[in-house]
């Protein structure tokens, strides 16, 4: 069972794998631990990662990258339109207005659901979506030693994650085996890409005035300039001197050059550096902690390597920042740890995680399906409310009604749509006496941060002969916590809210928190689970999701087929050049003139065919061509290889024969039975005769003919010789037991001898043993 954590970023992807020895960051086929988040679509297949990034210049229009800011948004969204202007590829709206590009992101509820859809399309079993800052905090805290106990004041740590597209800040409290996120803040439009864009704008203006070039008019030129500016930014992180920027054949076959230093770069990006302060201040204020209470500040993300950004963070917190975590892999490792905690395949130390909801969530409802009726709103989850969490709300209704879940603070929401989902509670009926039925509606935020109305239960009172105490307990003992699936390592917060219908004449607008008088009637409680019709604001319909999954499966199959086809084609090309080189070298004397000419013509014709009509053929055609080459080439190759291996095997067999012949003349093997030794002699002599005859036959064969004997046959003969002779010549010498000297008496336990007596007895024993064994000492 694979346990994997994925960090899908704006520019790169990082994957961490949990193994028995710990967590390892996976490397791609180029041995890179970070893989570019790029996909390039070709006529017959698609390429991903480094291979796709290499096609960004040559296949600009069909290579998709930098799409994290587009994830889950509508085509007419102002942020999509702003991002569209800087993308080298076109965006096309679907029929329902959504962008046809998807990539994981962790902001709003709609985007989180899209991540799960993307995981399903990719064939992944996603156990949990985890916020970047929470994953970093988990990676930090689970290995940290010396954390305060549960009954002590927690250790407060601030985490700043600035990647290529966004800045995220979180303040977390750590106790031994416990993590709680106190607050989160972020700027979704401030990252390393924005610093690159400042350099791009600067050099576009410079090249326009210096070289009269309109760089923005050419998508390919803009892409090359962006890549060079990114390299320049990285160089300035470690160098404060002037750094040159040179691009050959930039536009119209002209070379361009420019220069930049760190001081000028920081001057260009002064407004971006100033914006770093806003999320820092927000996170600390919402956490309700003082700066002196923060024990450490950890920074991760590639953009935190910019000296000005690092200095700004250090200036705000009034302390040096810490870089103990891997800036590129911390998020993936934290996700892998969380996945291991949820998986039964691994045992991880107990560590509870309490995340925070980034945006306040409210609930509104109407008295029926009719939208024109007045609505009532209720604040359910506040900003930075613990997550996962659930609340049970009690309604009194006699007919179906509509619930709407939405984000209540649009000022801080980086998403144009506040509405999350709409839920229609159906099949509601009044009590037997005509009163409104009691409904229990559960609203929850699960461990992945997705808000939902998970259940609705109608409590009906019917006449019964059962005791009154049973009825009272059944109605009022339920607190809603038992219905929630609690994940390992999380903390659940649940409370009950009782809401009454403002138009209810029976309840008079008052909250009924107390049980009715049990003496009035004996009633039986019946719980009925009500169906809920869900309508999400932005989520793939099930039919379209199934269609995408089917398309992805077909694309994977097509990619595999194209890979096999290319491998077959490359094998043909490789063998053509291999045999052409060998025929003029070591293989030349192992093929006759007629076959040499025919084989050379075949290789030349195949080479020309590969670059003409054979450039785009199916896999089987290439396999057939390869078989034609092997039909003529393999015999030549085998004769060459046999000419090398055969003499070695003859030498090995000859050495073995000589070894056995020496053993037969050695007196030290006289303990072997004469009949057994005769078997060895016969086998050795027969093998000697066979080797002499076969050598004579082989010497008569030309090098361009099939050999009279193959090395495998000699090896088999050697094996037969060893099987017969080794069993005989390796028989051990019989052991001869020496008679015990009468002068040596066994030592009695109660008799103790002096050292001189022991020495004399040992000397006599050695002399007797030597005499019996015919050994001179």
Order of alpha helices (4+ residues) and beta strands (2+ residues): beta-beta-beta-beta-beta-beta-alpha-beta-alpha-alpha-alpha-beta-beta-beta-alpha-alpha-beta-beta-alpha-alpha-beta-alpha-alpha-beta-beta-beta-beta-beta-beta-beta-beta-beta-alpha-beta-beta-beta-alpha-alpha-alpha-alpha-alpha-alpha
